[in-house]
Amino acid sequence: MAGTTTVEVPTSDGAADAYLARPDGDGPFPAVLFFMDAFGLRPRLAEMAERIAAQGYLVLVPNLFHRTGPMPRVDVADLADPQRRGELFGRIVPLITALTPELVARDAGAYLDFLAARDDVTDGPVAIVGYCMGGTNALRAIEAHPDRIAALASFHAGRVVTDEPDSPHRGVGAVTGELYFAHADRDESMTADQIATLEGALDAAGVTYRSEVYAGAPHGFTMADTAMYDEGATERHWAALFDLLERTLRGAERRSDDGPHARS
């Protein structure tokens, strides 16, 4: 039975608090780096990490806002009240905008170093999964560390395509792994035009990817502790995620066991 503990990950700007979920046994296990949504470390993310760990993966969920201290308690029930919702986003948005591409790349390197130093993690690249803003920053992470991250799964991410010179979609040419994008339907932060722009950039770069719109699913559809939760879309997301992890991490593990002749 997978369980979650809290650990501290050293970074160049202090320690990042994080959840660590691991399967039973000694391992070593393939590793998954899990980038949180804007509402941060909380029981729902621990539950999701444990579900991934139950499939045989060691999962690290760092507090991406660690520069302001340990993850403060965020009551997602405040989303139902317009005034409290405004206050909540008033606290969160500055934290999101402070995560520059340079900081994301630097922190991702620290998280990868932490995983690589563990005896219960298999050698070689990890996979990364991200939700909402975590999906956007996970794309930045795989662009910054293409040799260390074999696959990305991004769910209901926003602002993957912007007009800025450092828009995440502009860096996909660096990616050597496989990408999976699940877009929320009618998502103002990732419109049909923006999805088309992302797919065009991926095609032009020759990246291996799948990009799907989950019809009828709202932004944030995987988060069971919010009103955006969509059970059907969430189950579809689990199937897509585990398929990607099995092919990119377990497949690499089997090829390594078979020897160099099995590599293409």
N, C-alpha and C positions, 0 to 999 in steps of 0.2 A: 504494500500500500504506500503510495507516494505521500510524502509529507513536506511541509514548508517550514524553513527556519529563516531567521533574519541574519544577514551578514553585512560586513562593511568592506567595500571595495576601494582600495587606494587609488586616487587619481592625482593629477598634478595640481588640483585645486581642492584638496582635502578628501576625506572619505565619503563615499556614496553609500547610503543605506540601501539594502536590496533584499528581495526575497530570493531564497534558493530552494528549489524543489528538486528532489532526486528520487529515483526509484529505490526499492529495497535492493540489498545486495552490495557487493564491493565494486562493481563496475569492472573496467571503465565504461562509461556511457557516452554516446554522442551528445554534444552540447547544443542548446538552443538559447540564444540571447533574445529576450522578450522586452520590447520597448512599450512602455505604458501609454495610455491615453492621457488626456489633460487632467483627469481627476485623480491620477496618481495611485500609489500603493494603497490597497484596501482589500477587504475580504474577497471581492469578486475577482481581482487579479490573482490572488493566491489560489483561489479555486481553479482558475483557468490554467495556471502554471502546474498545478497538481494533476490536472487532466492530461496535460502534455507529458509530464513525468511518468504517469501511469503507463504510457506507451513505450517507456524505456529510454527517455531522454533526461539529461540533467538540465535544468532550466534556471537561468539567472534573470531576475526582473529588477533592474536598478532604478533608483529614484533619479530621473533625469533632471530634476530641479534641485539636486543636492547642494548647489552653491549657496542656497538660502537656508541650509540646515536640513535636518531630518524631515521627511515628508509630513507636512501638517495634516491633521484630520480634515478630510473634505466630506461633508454630508451631502450626498447626491440627492437627498430628499429636497434640498433647497432649490433644485431645478424646477420643481412644481410651482414655486412661488415667484412671481415676476420680480418683486423687489429683491428677494434673496438671490435669485438667479443672477440679477445684475451685479449684486455685490460679489457673488462667487466668481463670475467671469472678470470682474474688476481686479480680483486678486490673481487670477490664473493667467490672463492674457499677457501681462508683463513678463511672467516666467517663461511663457512660450516664445515670445519674441526675443528674449535674451539668449535663447539657444541658437547661436550662430552656427553656420556650417563648420567653422573651425573648431568650435567647442564640441560639437557633436562628434567630429572626426577624432578629436583628442580623447574624449571620454570613451568612445567606442574602442579605441586602442587599449585603454586601461581595463575595460570590461573583458576584452579578448585575452589580455595578459593574465588576468585573474583566473579565467577558465583554463588557459593553457598550463598554468602552474599547478593545477589540481591533479592528484594521482587518479581520481575517479572519472576523469574526462579523457576520451580517446584522443589520440594525436590527429592533427589535421584540421581542416576548416570546420567551422560551426555553421549553423543556420540562424537566421534572424527573423522574428515575426514582430509586426508592429500594428497598433490600433490607433485610429484617428491621427493625432499629431505624431504618435509613435510610428505609424507607417511611413509618414513623410521623412522622419529622422532616420528610420531604418534604411530607407533608400539612400540617404546621405552616407550612412555608415558603410553600406556595401560598396558604394562608389569610392569611398576613402580607403577601404581595406579589401579590395577584390580578391586578393590571394588568401585571405583569412576567413572569408564568408562565402560559403558555397551556394547559398540560396536565400531568397527573401520572400516572405509572404506578407502582404500589406492589405489590411482590411479597413474599409471606409475611411481612407486617408483623405485629408483635404490639403489644398494648396501645394499639390505636387507639381502643378503647372502654374507659373506666374509670369509676369512680364519682366521680372528682375533678372539681371545678368547671372545671378547665382541660383536661379530656380532649379529645384532638384532634377527636373526632367532633362536639363541641359548637360548633366554629368553622366548619363547612362552609358556613354561610350567607354567608360572605364570598367564596366561590369563584365565579368567573365562567368559568373554563376547563372543560375536560373531564377527567374522572377515570377511571382504570382500576384496579381492585383484583383481584389474584389471591391467593386465600387458600389456605394449605396445609390439607389434609384432617386432621381430628382434631388441630387445633393448640390446645394448652392456653392459648396466649397470645392466641388469637383464635377463640373458640368459636362454635358455630352461633348461640347467643343474641346474642353480641356482633356478629356479622356482621349479624344481623337488625336490631339497634339502629342500626348504622352505616347500613344501607340505608334505614331509616326516617327518619333524620336527613337523608340526602341527598334522599330523596323530598320531605320536608317543605320543604326549602330550594329545591327545583326545580333541583337540580344535574344536569347531563348526566354520566352515569356508566355504567359496566359493573362489576359485581361478580360474580366467578366463584370457585367452589371447585374446585380441581384434585384430582379424586378420586384417592386413594391416594398423593398427594404429601406428603412430610413437611415440617415447618418447615425452611427453609433449602435447599429443593430445587434452587436454581439454582447452588449453590456446589460446583463440581466438585472442589475440594480438600478436601471433607469427606465423611463417610459419609452425609450427608443427600442427596447429589446424586441427582437423578432425571432421566435424559436425556430421556425423553419429555416430562415437564413443563417442562423447560428449553427444549426446542425450541418447545413451545406458547407459552412466555413470550416468546421472541424474535419469534414471529409476531405476537403481540398488541402488543408494544412497537413494532415497526416499523410496524404498521398505524396505531397512534395517532400516532406521529411523522409519518408521511406525511400524514395528514389534517389535523393541527393545525399543523404547521410548514411542510411543503411546500405545503399548501392555502393557508395564509396568504400564503406567498411568491408563489404564482400569482395570488391575488386582488390583491396589491399591484402585480404586473406589469400586470394587466389594467386597473387604475385604480379609482377610487372606485365606479364603477357596479357592480363585481362584489361589493361588500360587501353582506351581508344586514342 
